[in-house]
Amino acid sequence: MSKVSAHTVLHLNPFGAIRRSRVYDLVVGVGCVALVAAVLAAAGASAARVPATITPSSIAGLRLGLPASAYVHALGEQGSLSRFANGTARLSFPRAQISVTLGLTGKGVAITTAAPRYLLKGGVGPCRPLTLLQRVYRPATVVVNGAFGPIAHVYRVGRLWITLRNGQMVGRVTLASKQPALAGLIAESQCGGGTGESD
């Protein structure tokens, strides 16, 4: 009797089973959407909590105005020194992916990096979208002109000078004591390869 009754219920009320299936699918669908939204929100919050390794006055803890020996000691890497005809020099640290320009006095006047491991507060840094930089910092825009007109844009946040890769993402961040040669900045290799031109 119980077996017949069970089959009879399913046979006489087929739409009930269908309605329950649709409700179940709806609940599962809404649950999945909520789960994806929660994961994305958590990822965004995690990115925002990444410790800032670029600040208005330092990159990877390195500050301007120090002698070459101080940068070598701080990074624990000997570095490679290139001297230029104008009396300045460039100290490059391949492992740290940081370069320091030394002025005529032998002290740091610019620190630069294109490595995505170094970020400003808010997750802004090399290989991150330009739109994120603009939203978080609202940087000043400096137009770099070539022989036939504008060739690129460089963005400034305090003493930080930011060039782009392909006009859409941050390519390099440079901390400088005064405005650097912008044409030189955009000619540098940018995060992911290429130069900072073609904005």
C-alpha angles and dihedrals in degrees: 000000000000092000092051092047093052093051091044093055092052092045096047096043107037093147091060091064091047092050091051090050092053092049090049091050090049093051092047091048094051090047092053092049091050091049093051091048091051092050092050092047091050091050091051092048090048091053090050090053095053107123112256109247091175117059133169088269107029148033116211087347092303116132132196124257098044127125121251092257091061092056091047091051094045095051097037090227128111095221131198121272123212120184124207133209093248091063098258125114140203123224111199125195109194096185094049091038091225132124127198124201113214118209129217090284091055094249128121116273098164137022119192140179140172094188116124091217090076115077141172121228109290094036096281116149147099114339091016121118121274088226090064091052091049094047097047102036109015091216127204112256121226119192116219112209127206131191092286102035137285115000102173148348124243120196125215130204107177106301093345116103116198126196126191139232113223089344092279109076138036109269105178140358121212127187110204137175090222137004107303126214098284095199087057092050094054091046090059119098111269131212109292093016136289129070133286095257128103096063 
